[in-house]
Amino acid sequence: MSKRIRVAVLLGGRSSEHEISLESARSVLEALDPDRYETVTVEIGRDGRWELGTGDSDGSVAETLPVPTAQVPATLGEVDVVFPVLHGPFGEDGTVQGLLELAGVPYVGAGVLGSALAMDKDVFKAVMRDR
C-alpha cells in the first residue's frame, strides 16, 4: 500500500458556530477513506486554545497549545494538507487561511482574499459592482 496522505482537520473555533463546526468535522472525518488518508484533528477551543488529537485513534488530546505558539506551524508542517472546517469569524474570514499561508502549509478551500470577501457581504457586493 502506498503512503497515506496526512490531513489535519481544523475544527471548533472561537465563533458562535463552534458546535456546528464540530458536527461538520465529524462528517468530514467519516468521509475520508482511512486507507488513503491519515487524519489528525486540531480543535480550536472557544478560548482560542489549540488541542491536538488524531482522527485515526480514539480522539484523545495529545497536547494543548496556547495561541499564538511557535509549535502550531511546526505541527501543521508535519501534515500534507490542512482541511479547515471552521465556521464564522476566525475561520471562514481568511484569518486561518492567512496563518496557514504564512506558515507555508497547504490547505483546501478558498484563499485569504476570497474568504475575507465572502465574509463581508457589503464589501463583496461593492467589489462585484466595480468589476
DSSP file (Angstrom, degrees, kcal/mol; ACC not computed):
  #  RESIDUE AA STRUCTURE BP1 BP2  ACC     N-H-->O    O-->H-N    N-H-->O    O-->H-N    TCO  KAPPA ALPHA  PHI   PSI    X-CA   Y-CA   Z-CA
    1    1 A M              0   0    0      0, 0.0     3,-0.1     0, 0.0     2,-0.0   0.000 360.0 360.0 360.0 139.3    0.0    0.0    0.0
    2    2 A S        -     0   0    0      1,-0.2     2,-0.0     0, 0.0     0, 0.0  -0.311 360.0 -76.2 -75.0 163.5    1.3    3.5   -0.8
    3    3 A K        -     0   0    0      1,-0.1    -1,-0.2    -2,-0.0     2,-0.1  -0.333  50.9-119.7 -61.5 135.1    1.8    6.1    1.9
    4    4 A R        -     0   0    0     -3,-0.1     2,-0.4     1,-0.1    33,-0.3  -0.460  25.8-108.9 -75.1 150.1   -1.4    7.7    3.1
    5    5 A I  E     -a   37   0A   0     31,-2.7    33,-2.6    -2,-0.1     2,-0.6  -0.669  31.1-132.9 -77.7 128.7   -1.9   11.4    2.7
    6    6 A R  E     -a   38   0A   0     -2,-0.4    74,-2.2    31,-0.2    75,-1.6  -0.771  27.4-173.5 -90.7 118.1   -1.7   13.1    6.2
    7    7 A V  E     -ab  39  81A   0     31,-3.1    33,-2.3    -2,-0.6     2,-0.6  -0.942  15.9-154.2-116.8 126.7   -4.6   15.5    6.7
    8    8 A A  E     -ab  40  82A   0     73,-2.3    75,-3.4    -2,-0.5     2,-0.7  -0.900  12.7-154.4 -96.8 122.3   -5.0   17.9    9.6
    9    9 A V  E     -ab  41  83A   0     31,-2.8    33,-2.6    -2,-0.6     2,-0.5  -0.876   5.5-153.3 -99.4 114.8   -8.7   18.7   10.2
   10   10 A L  E     +ab  42  84A   0     73,-1.5    75,-2.7    -2,-0.7     2,-0.3  -0.758  26.8 164.4 -87.5 129.1   -9.2   22.1   11.9
   11   11 A L  E     +ab  43  85A   0     31,-2.3    33,-3.2    -2,-0.5     2,-0.6  -0.903  34.0  27.3-141.7 168.2  -12.4   22.3   13.9
   12   12 A G  E     +ab  44  86A   0     73,-0.5    75,-0.6     6,-0.3     3,-0.2  -0.722  62.5 179.5  87.3-121.2  -14.2   24.2   16.5
   13   13 A G        -     0   0    0     31,-3.9     5,-0.1    -2,-0.6    77,-0.1  -0.316  44.2 -78.2 106.0 171.0  -13.1   27.9   16.7
   14   14 A R  S    S+     0   0    0     75,-0.2    -1,-0.1    -2,-0.1    76,-0.1   0.460  92.2 100.0 -88.6  -3.3  -13.9   31.0   18.7
   15   15 A S  S >  S-     0   0    0     74,-0.3     3,-1.2    72,-0.3    73,-0.1  -0.236  88.8-105.6 -83.0 171.7  -17.1   31.8   16.9
   16   16 A S  T 3  S+     0   0    0      1,-0.3     3,-0.3     2,-0.1     4,-0.2   0.582 117.3  68.4 -68.9  -9.3  -20.7   31.2   18.0
   17   17 A E  T 3>  +     0   0    0     70,-0.3     4,-2.1     1,-0.2    -1,-0.3   0.082  63.3 118.4 -97.8  22.9  -20.7   28.4   15.3
   18   18 A H  H <> S+     0   0    0     -3,-1.2     4,-1.7     1,-0.2    -6,-0.3   0.925  75.0  46.3 -53.5 -52.7  -18.2   26.3   17.3
   19   19 A E  H  > S+     0   0    0     -3,-0.3     4,-1.9     1,-0.2    -1,-0.2   0.865 109.5  54.3 -63.8 -37.5  -20.6   23.4   17.8
   20   20 A I  H  > S+     0   0    0      1,-0.2     4,-2.5     2,-0.2    -1,-0.2   0.897 106.3  53.5 -62.9 -39.8  -21.7   23.4   14.1
   21   21 A S  H  X S+     0   0    0     -4,-2.1     4,-2.7     1,-0.2    -1,-0.2   0.887 105.3  53.6 -61.5 -39.9  -18.0   23.2   13.2
   22   22 A L  H  X S+     0   0    0     -4,-1.7     4,-2.0     2,-0.2    -1,-0.2   0.915 110.5  46.7 -61.9 -42.6  -17.6   20.1   15.4
   23   23 A E  H  X S+     0   0    0     -4,-1.9     4,-1.8     2,-0.2    -2,-0.2   0.917 112.3  49.8 -65.1 -43.3  -20.5   18.4   13.6
   24   24 A S  H  X S+     0   0    0     -4,-2.5     4,-2.2     1,-0.2    -2,-0.2   0.910 109.9  51.5 -61.2 -42.2  -19.2   19.3   10.2
   25   25 A A  H  X S+     0   0    0     -4,-2.7     4,-3.0    60,-0.2     5,-0.2   0.881 105.1  55.7 -64.5 -38.4  -15.7   18.0   11.1
   26   26 A R  H  X S+     0   0    0     -4,-2.0     4,-2.2     1,-0.2    -1,-0.2   0.921 108.8  48.4 -58.6 -42.4  -17.3   14.7   12.2
   27   27 A S  H  X S+     0   0    0     -4,-1.8     4,-1.7     2,-0.2    -2,-0.2   0.909 111.8  48.8 -64.0 -42.5  -18.8   14.4    8.8
   28   28 A V  H  X S+     0   0    0     -4,-2.2     4,-1.4     2,-0.2    -2,-0.2   0.941 111.7  49.1 -62.6 -47.4  -15.5   15.2    7.1
   29   29 A L  H  < S+     0   0    0     -4,-3.0     3,-0.2     1,-0.2    -1,-0.2   0.881 111.1  50.0 -61.4 -39.0  -13.6   12.6    9.2
   30   30 A E  H  < S+     0   0    0     -4,-2.2    -1,-0.2    -5,-0.2    -2,-0.2   0.830 110.7  50.8 -67.0 -31.4  -16.2   10.0    8.4
   31   31 A A  H  < S+     0   0    0     -4,-1.7     2,-0.5    -3,-0.2    -1,-0.2   0.709  87.3  94.6 -81.6 -20.9  -16.0   10.7    4.7
   32   32 A L  S  < S-     0   0    0     -4,-1.4     7,-0.1    -3,-0.2     5,-0.0  -0.626  82.0-124.0 -78.0 121.0  -12.2   10.5    4.5
   33   33 A D    >>  -     0   0    0     -2,-0.5     4,-2.6     1,-0.2     3,-1.6  -0.486  12.4-149.2 -66.1 116.2  -11.1    6.9    3.4
   34   34 A P  T 34 S+     0   0    0      0, 0.0    -1,-0.2     0, 0.0   -30,-0.1   0.692  95.8  61.7 -65.2 -16.9   -8.8    5.6    6.2
   35   35 A D  T 34 S+     0   0    0      1,-0.1     3,-0.1   -31,-0.0    -2,-0.1   0.746 117.7  28.5 -75.7 -22.7   -6.9    3.5    3.5
   36   36 A R  T <4 S+     0   0    0     -3,-1.6   -31,-2.7     1,-0.2     2,-0.4   0.696 120.9  48.6-107.2 -26.6   -6.0    6.7    1.7
   37   37 A Y  E  <  -a    5   0A   0     -4,-2.6     2,-0.5   -33,-0.3   -31,-0.2  -0.959  54.4-158.6-128.2 134.2   -5.8    9.3    4.5
   38   38 A E  E     -a    6   0A   0    -33,-2.6   -31,-3.1    -2,-0.4     2,-0.3  -0.944  29.2-156.5-101.1 125.4   -4.2    9.5    7.9
   39   39 A T  E     -a    7   0A   0     -2,-0.5    17,-1.2   -33,-0.2    16,-0.7  -0.794  20.3-176.2-111.4 148.2   -6.0   12.2    9.9
   40   40 A V  E     -a    8   0A   0    -33,-2.3   -31,-2.8    -2,-0.3     2,-0.4  -0.995  20.7-139.6-132.7 137.0   -5.1   14.3   12.8
   41   41 A T  E     -a    9   0A   0     12,-0.4    12,-2.8    -2,-0.4     2,-0.4  -0.771  12.2-169.0 -99.6 144.4   -7.6   16.7   14.4
   42   42 A V  E     -aC  10  52A   0    -33,-2.6   -31,-2.3    -2,-0.4     2,-0.5  -0.912  12.0-165.1-129.8 102.5   -6.7   20.2   15.7
   43   43 A E  E     -aC  11  51A   0      8,-2.6     8,-2.9    -2,-0.4     2,-0.7  -0.788   8.0-153.6 -94.9 125.9   -9.6   21.6   17.7
   44   44 A I  E     -aC  12  50A   0    -33,-3.2   -31,-3.9    -2,-0.5     6,-0.2  -0.876  21.2-140.4 -95.7 118.3   -9.6   25.3   18.4
   45   45 A G    >   -     0   0    0      4,-3.3     3,-2.1    -2,-0.7    -1,-0.0  -0.204  25.4-103.7 -74.1 167.0  -11.5   25.9   21.7
   46   46 A R  T 3  S+     0   0    0      1,-0.3    -1,-0.1     2,-0.1    -2,-0.0   0.771 125.4  55.5 -59.5 -25.0  -13.8   28.8   22.3
   47   47 A D  T 3  S-     0   0    0      2,-0.1    -1,-0.3   -34,-0.0     3,-0.1   0.426 122.7-107.1 -88.4   0.6  -11.0   30.3   24.4
   48   48 A G  S <  S+     0   0    0     -3,-2.1     2,-0.2     1,-0.3    -2,-0.1   0.426  73.0 139.8  90.2  -0.9   -8.6   30.1   21.4
   49   49 A R        -     0   0    0     17,-0.1    -4,-3.3   -36,-0.1     2,-0.5  -0.548  47.6-134.4 -77.9 143.6   -6.5   27.2   22.7
   50   50 A W  E     -CD  44  65A   0     15,-2.8    15,-3.2    -6,-0.2     2,-0.5  -0.861  17.1-165.6-100.9 125.9   -5.5   24.6   20.1
   51   51 A E  E     -CD  43  64A   0     -8,-2.9    -8,-2.6    -2,-0.5     2,-0.5  -0.958   8.3-150.4-114.7 122.9   -5.8   20.9   21.1
   52   52 A L  E     +CD  42  63A   0     11,-2.3    10,-3.5    -2,-0.5    11,-1.1  -0.785  32.3 141.1 -95.2 131.0   -4.1   18.3   19.0
   53   53 A G        -     0   0    0    -12,-2.8   -12,-0.4    -2,-0.5     2,-0.4  -0.701  44.3-102.7-142.3-164.3   -5.6   14.8   18.7
   54   54 A T        -     0   0    0      6,-0.4     5,-0.3   -14,-0.3   -14,-0.3  -0.988   3.3-153.9-131.8 145.1   -5.9   12.3   16.0
   55   55 A G  S    S+     0   0    0    -16,-0.7   -15,-0.2    -2,-0.4    -1,-0.1   0.705  97.8  60.1 -81.9 -22.2   -8.9   11.3   13.9
   56   56 A D  S    S+     0   0    0    -17,-1.2    -1,-0.2     2,-0.0   -16,-0.1   0.756 108.2  42.8 -78.2 -25.0   -7.4    7.8   13.4
   57   57 A S  S    S-     0   0    0      3,-0.1    -4,-0.0     1,-0.0   -17,-0.0  -0.030 117.7 -62.6-103.1-152.3   -7.4    7.0   17.1
   58   58 A D  S    S-     0   0    0      1,-0.1    -3,-0.1    -2,-0.0    -2,-0.0   0.444  72.5-109.1 -77.5   1.5   -9.8    7.4   19.9
   59   59 A G        +     0   0    0     -5,-0.3    -1,-0.1     1,-0.2    -4,-0.1   0.607  60.8 162.3  84.0  11.3   -9.6   11.2   19.5
   60   60 A S        -     0   0    0      1,-0.1     2,-0.5    -7,-0.1    -6,-0.4  -0.327  45.3-107.8 -66.5 149.5   -7.6   11.7   22.8
   61   61 A V        -     0   0    0     -8,-0.2    -8,-0.3     1,-0.2     3,-0.1  -0.651  30.1-172.9 -82.2 125.0   -5.8   15.0   23.1
   62   62 A A        -     0   0    0    -10,-3.5     2,-0.3    -2,-0.5    -9,-0.2   0.799  67.8  -5.0 -85.3 -30.9   -2.1   14.6   22.8
   63   63 A E  E     -D   52   0A   0    -11,-1.1   -11,-2.3     2,-0.0     2,-0.5  -0.986  57.7-137.2-163.3 146.5   -1.1   18.2   23.7
   64   64 A T  E     -D   51   0A   0     -2,-0.3   -13,-0.2   -13,-0.2   -15,-0.0  -0.968  23.5-170.4-115.6 130.0   -2.7   21.6   24.4
   65   65 A L  E     -D   50   0A   0    -15,-3.2   -15,-2.8    -2,-0.5     2,-0.2  -0.950  17.3-134.9-120.7 134.7   -1.2   24.7   22.9
   66   66 A P        -     0   0    0      0, 0.0   -17,-0.1     0, 0.0   -18,-0.1  -0.522  42.3 -90.2 -76.8 156.9   -1.9   28.3   23.6
   67   67 A V  S    S+     0   0    0     -2,-0.2     2,-0.1     1,-0.1     3,-0.0  -0.952 107.0  37.5-111.0 134.1   -2.3   30.6   20.6
   68   68 A P  S    S+     0   0    0      0, 0.0     2,-0.3     0, 0.0    -1,-0.1   0.589  82.9 147.6 -82.9 156.6    0.0   32.0   19.3
   69   69 A T    >   -     0   0    0     -2,-0.1     3,-0.6    -4,-0.1    -4,-0.0  -0.990  52.5-131.5-150.4 147.0    2.7   29.5   19.6
   70   70 A A  T 3> S+     0   0    0     -2,-0.3     4,-1.0     1,-0.2    -1,-0.1   0.735 104.2  64.4 -70.0 -21.7    5.7   28.5   17.5
   71   71 A Q  H 3> S+     0   0    0      1,-0.2     4,-3.0     2,-0.2     5,-0.2   0.771  86.6  69.9 -76.5 -24.8    4.8   24.9   17.8
   72   72 A V  H <> S+     0   0    0     -3,-0.6     4,-2.9     1,-0.2     5,-0.3   0.961 102.1  42.0 -61.4 -53.5    1.5   25.2   15.8
   73   73 A P  H  > S+     0   0    0      0, 0.0     4,-1.9     0, 0.0    -1,-0.2   0.893 115.6  52.2 -60.2 -36.0    3.1   25.9   12.4
   74   74 A A  H  < S+     0   0    0     -4,-1.0     4,-0.4     2,-0.2    -2,-0.2   0.927 112.0  45.2 -64.3 -43.6    5.7   23.2   13.1
   75   75 A T  H >< S+     0   0    0     -4,-3.0     3,-1.5     1,-0.2    -1,-0.2   0.931 114.5  47.5 -64.8 -45.8    3.0   20.6   14.0
   76   76 A L  H >< S+     0   0    0     -4,-2.9     3,-1.5     1,-0.3    -1,-0.2   0.792 102.4  65.8 -66.7 -26.2    0.9   21.6   11.0
   77   77 A G  T 3< S+     0   0    0     -4,-1.9    -1,-0.3    -5,-0.3    -2,-0.2   0.648  89.5  67.1 -68.5 -14.1    4.0   21.4    8.9
   78   78 A E  T <  S+     0   0    0     -3,-1.5    -1,-0.3    -4,-0.4     2,-0.2   0.474  92.2  75.6 -84.4  -2.4    4.1   17.7    9.6
   79   79 A V  S <  S-     0   0    0     -3,-1.5   -72,-0.2    -4,-0.1     3,-0.1  -0.675  78.0-133.0-106.0 163.3    0.9   17.1    7.5
   80   80 A D  S    S-     0   0    0    -74,-2.2     2,-0.3     1,-0.3   -73,-0.2   0.825  86.6  -3.5 -81.1 -33.5    0.5   17.1    3.8
   81   81 A V  E     -b    7   0A   0    -75,-1.6   -73,-2.3    24,-0.1     2,-0.4  -0.989  62.2-131.5-158.8 149.3   -2.6   19.3    3.8
   82   82 A V  E     -be   8 107A   0     24,-2.0    26,-2.0    -2,-0.3   -73,-0.2  -0.894  11.5-159.0-106.2 137.1   -4.9   21.1    6.3
   83   83 A F  E     -b    9   0A   0    -75,-3.4   -73,-1.5    -2,-0.4     2,-0.4  -0.865  13.6-153.3-114.7  92.6   -8.7   20.8    5.9
   84   84 A P  E     +b   10   0A   0      0, 0.0   -73,-0.1     0, 0.0   -75,-0.1  -0.531  19.4 175.3 -70.6 124.7  -10.2   23.8    7.7
   85   85 A V  E     +b   11   0A   0    -75,-2.7   -73,-0.5    -2,-0.4     2,-0.4  -0.468  33.6 133.2-123.0  57.4  -13.7   23.0    8.9
   86   86 A L  E     -b   12   0A   0      5,-0.2     2,-0.4   -75,-0.2   -73,-0.1  -0.851  40.3-152.7-111.2 144.3  -14.3   26.3   10.8
   87   87 A H        -     0   0    0    -75,-0.6   -70,-0.3    -2,-0.4   -72,-0.3  -0.907  51.4  -3.4-118.7 145.4  -17.4   28.4   10.6
   88   88 A G  S >>>S+     0   0    0     -2,-0.4     4,-3.0     3,-0.1     3,-1.4  -0.245 107.9   2.2  79.7-165.0  -17.8   32.2   11.1
   89   89 A P  T 345S+     0   0    0      0, 0.0   -74,-0.3     0, 0.0   -75,-0.2  -0.194 129.2  23.4 -57.8 148.8  -15.2   34.7   12.2
   90   90 A F  T 345S+     0   0    0      1,-0.1   -76,-0.1   -76,-0.1    -2,-0.1   0.557 130.7  45.6  68.9  11.3  -11.6   33.4   12.7
   91   91 A G  T <45S+     0   0    0     -3,-1.4     3,-0.3    -5,-0.1     6,-0.2   0.486 119.1  25.1-141.2 -53.2  -12.4   30.5   10.4
   92   92 A E  T  <5S+     0   0    0     -4,-3.0    27,-0.2     1,-0.2    26,-0.1   0.420 106.8  77.1 -98.1  -0.5  -14.2   31.5    7.2
   93   93 A D  S   <S-     0   0    0     -5,-0.6    -1,-0.2    25,-0.1    26,-0.1   0.331 112.8 -97.1 -97.7   8.1  -12.9   35.1    7.1
   94   94 A G  S  > S+     0   0    0     -3,-0.3     4,-2.3    21,-0.2     5,-0.2   0.294  95.6 111.2  97.0  -9.6   -9.4   34.5    5.9
   95   95 A T  H  > S+     0   0    0      2,-0.2     4,-1.9     1,-0.2     5,-0.1   0.965  84.0  37.2 -63.1 -54.3   -7.7   34.5    9.3
   96   96 A V  H  > S+     0   0    0      1,-0.2     4,-2.6     2,-0.2     5,-0.2   0.882 114.9  56.1 -66.5 -38.2   -6.8   30.9    9.5
   97   97 A Q  H  > S+     0   0    0     -6,-0.2     4,-2.4     1,-0.2    -1,-0.2   0.901 107.4  49.9 -60.5 -40.0   -6.0   30.8    5.8
   98   98 A G  H  X S+     0   0    0     -4,-2.3     4,-2.7     2,-0.2    -1,-0.2   0.904 109.6  50.4 -64.6 -42.1   -3.5   33.7    6.4
   99   99 A L  H  X S+     0   0    0     -4,-1.9     4,-2.0     2,-0.2    -2,-0.2   0.925 112.2  47.6 -60.4 -45.1   -1.9   31.8    9.2
  100  100 A L  H  X>S+     0   0    0     -4,-2.6     5,-2.8     2,-0.2     4,-0.6   0.899 112.7  48.1 -65.5 -40.6   -1.5   28.7    7.1
  101  101 A E  H ><5S+     0   0    0     -4,-2.4     3,-0.9     3,-0.2    -1,-0.2   0.915 110.3  51.9 -65.4 -41.7   -0.1   30.7    4.2
  102  102 A L  H 3<5S+     0   0    0     -4,-2.7    -1,-0.2     1,-0.3    -2,-0.2   0.878 112.5  46.2 -60.2 -38.0    2.3   32.5    6.5
  103  103 A A  H 3<5S-     0   0    0     -4,-2.0    -1,-0.3    -5,-0.2    -2,-0.2   0.537 113.2-120.8 -82.1  -7.0    3.5   29.1    7.8
  104  104 A G  T <<5 +     0   0    0     -3,-0.9    -3,-0.2    -4,-0.6    -2,-0.1   0.811  61.8 147.7  72.1  29.8    3.7   27.7    4.3
  105  105 A V      < -     0   0    0     -5,-2.8    -1,-0.2    -6,-0.1    -2,-0.1  -0.873  46.9-126.3-102.8 124.1    1.2   24.9    5.0
  106  106 A P        +     0   0    0      0, 0.0   -24,-2.0     0, 0.0     2,-0.3  -0.359  34.7 176.4 -66.3 146.7   -1.0   23.8    2.1
  107  107 A Y  B     -e   82   0A   0    -26,-0.2     2,-0.3     2,-0.1   -24,-0.2  -0.960  27.1-115.3-146.3 162.8   -4.8   23.8    2.8
  108  108 A V  S    S+     0   0    0    -26,-2.0     2,-0.2    -2,-0.3   -27,-0.0  -0.695  70.6  35.7 -98.3 154.7   -8.0   23.2    0.9
  109  109 A G  S    S-     0   0    0     -2,-0.3    -2,-0.1   -26,-0.1     6,-0.0  -0.480  97.0 -18.6 104.3-173.7  -10.7   25.8    0.2
  110  110 A A        -     0   0    0     -2,-0.2   -16,-0.1     1,-0.1   -13,-0.0  -0.254  66.4-116.9 -68.0 154.8  -10.7   29.5   -0.7
  111  111 A G     >  -     0   0    0      1,-0.0     4,-2.2     4,-0.0     5,-0.2  -0.023  39.6 -80.9 -80.1-170.9   -7.7   31.7   -0.1
  112  112 A V  H  > S+     0   0    0      2,-0.2     4,-2.7     1,-0.2     5,-0.2   0.947 126.4  42.2 -60.3 -54.1   -7.3   34.7    2.2
  113  113 A L  H  > S+     0   0    0      1,-0.2     4,-2.9     2,-0.2     5,-0.3   0.936 115.7  48.0 -64.1 -48.1   -8.9   37.3   -0.1
  114  114 A G  H  > S+     0   0    0      1,-0.2     4,-2.1     2,-0.2    -1,-0.2   0.899 114.5  47.2 -59.6 -41.2  -11.8   35.1   -1.3
  115  115 A S  H  X S+     0   0    0     -4,-2.2     4,-1.5     2,-0.2    -1,-0.2   0.924 112.9  48.2 -65.7 -45.3  -12.6   34.1    2.3
  116  116 A A  H  X S+     0   0    0     -4,-2.7     4,-1.3    -5,-0.2    -2,-0.2   0.921 113.3  47.3 -63.2 -44.4  -12.4   37.6    3.6
  117  117 A L  H  < S+     0   0    0     -4,-2.9     7,-0.5     1,-0.2     3,-0.3   0.903 109.3  53.7 -64.0 -40.6  -14.6   38.9    0.8
  118  118 A A  H  < S+     0   0    0     -4,-2.1    -1,-0.2    -5,-0.3    -2,-0.2   0.809 108.0  51.3 -65.6 -28.5  -17.2   36.1    1.2
  119  119 A M  H  < S+     0   0    0     -4,-1.5     2,-0.9     1,-0.2    -1,-0.2   0.794 105.7  57.3 -77.8 -28.3  -17.5   37.0    5.0
  120  120 A D     X  -     0   0    0     -4,-1.3     4,-2.6    -3,-0.3    -1,-0.2  -0.805  66.2-177.1-108.1  92.5  -18.1   40.7    4.3
  121  121 A K  H  > S+     0   0    0     -2,-0.9     4,-2.6     1,-0.2     5,-0.2   0.851  80.0  53.0 -60.8 -38.7  -21.2   40.8    2.1
  122  122 A D  H  > S+     0   0    0      2,-0.2     4,-2.1     1,-0.2    -1,-0.2   0.929 112.4  44.1 -64.5 -44.6  -21.2   44.6    1.7
  123  123 A V  H  > S+     0   0    0      2,-0.2     4,-2.6     1,-0.2    -2,-0.2   0.907 112.7  53.2 -65.9 -40.9  -17.6   44.7    0.6
  124  124 A F  H  X S+     0   0    0     -4,-2.6     4,-2.5    -7,-0.5    -2,-0.2   0.929 109.1  48.5 -59.6 -45.6  -18.1   41.7   -1.7
  125  125 A K  H  X S+     0   0    0     -4,-2.6     4,-2.3     1,-0.2    -1,-0.2   0.906 111.4  50.4 -61.6 -41.2  -21.1   43.5   -3.4
  126  126 A A  H  X S+     0   0    0     -4,-2.1     4,-1.9     2,-0.2    -2,-0.2   0.916 110.6  48.9 -63.8 -42.8  -19.0   46.7   -3.8
  127  127 A V  H  X S+     0   0    0     -4,-2.6     4,-0.7     1,-0.2    -2,-0.2   0.916 112.4  48.2 -62.6 -43.2  -16.2   44.7   -5.4
  128  128 A M  H >< S+     0   0    0     -4,-2.5     3,-0.5     1,-0.2    -1,-0.2   0.865 109.7  52.4 -67.5 -35.8  -18.6   42.9   -7.8
  129  129 A R  H 3< S+     0   0    0     -4,-2.3    -1,-0.2     1,-0.2    -2,-0.2   0.885 109.4  50.3 -64.7 -37.7  -20.2   46.2   -8.7
  130  130 A D  H 3<        0   0    0     -4,-1.9    -1,-0.2     1,-0.2    -2,-0.2   0.578 360.0 360.0 -78.1 -10.0  -16.8   47.7   -9.6
  131  131 A R    <<        0   0    0     -4,-0.7    -1,-0.2    -3,-0.5    -2,-0.1   0.475 360.0 360.0 -77.0 360.0  -15.8   44.8  -11.8
